[in-house]
Amino acid sequence: IKYAQTRWGTFPLRFFFTDSYTTEDGEEMSTRKIKVALRDIINNENKQKPLSDDALAKVMKEKGFPIARRTVAKYREQLNLPVARLRKE
């Protein structure tokens, strides 16, 4: 790991950059932005019929975030959000 020394302290270089997701057409998107959109969709979904990861991937694609179902599952887990059957009320 490489570090950068600044007058405010020493930080790993990774601190200064955001993670990104590269779409099929080569466009890069911030994973933070994708996770915020995913969290918003899950928070606003019908709690009686929560969306599956596959359905979430389709909604994300419609909103301009073309990510795979496996990526949805990974980000959902990183956000500590349960699977659809456990989100059901």
C-alpha positions in Angstrom: 0.0 0.0 0.0 1.3 3.4 -0.9 0.7 6.5 1.2 0.6 10.3 0.7 1.9 12.6 3.3 0.0 15.8 3.6 0.0 18.6 6.2 -3.2 17.1 7.5 -1.7 13.7 8.0 -0.6 10.5 6.2 -3.3 8.8 4.1 -3.3 5.7 1.9 -3.6 6.8 -1.8 -6.9 4.9 -2.0 -8.4 7.5 0.3 -8.3 10.1 -2.5 -10.1 8.0 -5.1 -13.6 6.5 -5.3 -14.2 2.9 -6.4 -15.9 2.7 -9.8 -17.9 0.2 -11.9 -17.2 0.0 -15.6 -20.3 -0.7 -17.7 -20.4 -2.8 -20.8 -19.9 0.2 -23.1 -16.9 1.4 -21.1 -18.5 4.1 -19.0 -17.3 4.4 -15.4 -19.8 4.9 -12.6 -19.1 5.6 -8.9 -20.0 2.6 -6.8 -21.2 5.0 -4.1 -23.7 6.5 -6.5 -24.9 3.0 -7.5 -25.3 2.0 -3.8 -27.2 5.1 -3.0 -29.6 4.4 -5.8 -30.0 0.8 -4.8 -30.7 1.8 -1.2 -33.3 4.3 -2.3 -35.1 1.7 -4.5 -35.1 -0.8 -1.6 -36.3 1.8 0.9 -39.2 2.8 -1.3 -40.3 -0.6 -2.6 -43.6 -2.3 -1.7 -42.8 -4.0 1.6 -45.6 -6.5 1.0 -43.8 -7.6 -2.2 -40.1 -6.7 -2.0 -38.1 -6.9 -5.2 -35.8 -9.8 -5.8 -32.2 -9.1 -6.8 -33.1 -9.9 -10.4 -36.0 -7.4 -10.3 -33.7 -4.8 -8.6 -31.2 -5.2 -11.4 -33.9 -4.5 -14.0 -35.1 -1.4 -12.1 -31.5 -0.2 -11.7 -31.0 -0.6 -15.5 -34.1 1.4 -16.2 -32.7 4.2 -13.9 -29.4 4.2 -15.9 -27.3 1.9 -13.8 -26.8 -1.3 -15.9 -25.5 -3.7 -13.3 -25.8 -7.5 -13.1 -27.9 -9.4 -10.6 -24.7 -10.6 -8.9 -23.5 -7.1 -8.5 -26.9 -6.1 -7.0 -26.5 -8.9 -4.5 -22.9 -7.9 -3.6 -23.8 -4.3 -3.1 -27.0 -5.2 -1.1 -24.9 -7.3 1.2 -22.3 -4.5 1.6 -25.2 -2.2 2.6 -26.4 -4.7 5.2 -29.7 -5.1 3.4 -31.4 -8.5 3.6 -32.7 -10.6 0.7 -36.2 -10.0 -0.5 -37.9 -12.7 1.6 -36.4 -11.2 4.8 -37.4 -7.7 3.8 -41.1 -8.8 3.5 -43.4 -7.3 6.2 
